[in-house]
Amino acid sequence: MELEAQAKRKAQGLRSAVSFSELLKRYREEELPVLAPGTRDAYEDTVKPAEAYFVTKLGDPTIEQIQVGHIAAGEP
């Protein structure tokens, strides 16, 4: 199943292993700048705890490695 998903992403020209920090970097570069300043600040405040958890605590997993349990319980 995971290999099929990787093959599909590759066929679409997408990288197969994107880390959480890479995703956040793109979000900050591509999405946040187009928002109103107050919205941008609020979203950044929301992203910071996720960054601390996924990048610092979990060691910057790839998006494919993140499971529902990581999100639902805040723990692996």
N, C-alpha and C positions, 0 to 999 in steps of 0.2 A: 504494500500500500504506500509506504513512504517513498520507495523507489519510483513508483508511478507518479507521485506528486512532484518529485524532483525532476523527472523526465518532462512532465508537463510544463513546469516552470522554465526549464531549459529551452524547450520548444518555443516558448513565448518570449525568449530573450531575457529572462530573469535569472538572477543568480540563485543557486540552489541553497546556499547557506548564508543567511543574513543574520548577523548578531543583533541583539536587542539594542545595543548602543549605536549600531549603524542605522537602525530604523529610527531611533530618536534623533540622530544627527540629521537625517533627511527630513524628518518632520519639522525640526527646528529651522532648517534652511528653506524648505519649500512651502510649508503650510502656515507656520506661525507668522511670517512676515506680512502676509496679506490680511491678517486680522486687525481689528481695531486694537489700540494699545491696551485698553482695559481687559478685553477678551484674551489677548495674547498673554498678559500677566497672569490672569486666572488660569489659563491652560498650562502655562509653565509651572505654576504652583501645584497643579495636579500631576504633572509629569515627573516632578522631582522625587516624590516618594517612590514612584514606580521605578525610576532610574536607580535609586538607592537599593531597592529590593532586588531587582533583576540583575543589575550590573555589578553592584558591590557585594551583595549577599550571595547571590546565586552564581557569580562568576561570568556574567555576560553570555548567557546561552543563546543559541541560534533560535530564531522564531519557531522552527520545527520542533525544538526540544521543549518548548513551553507547553505544559499540560494544563488542563482545566483545574486540577487541584492546586497548582501554583497561584492561580488567579482567585479561585473561590475561597480558599482557606488562607491565602497569603503565605503559605508554606508548601514546600515540595512534598 
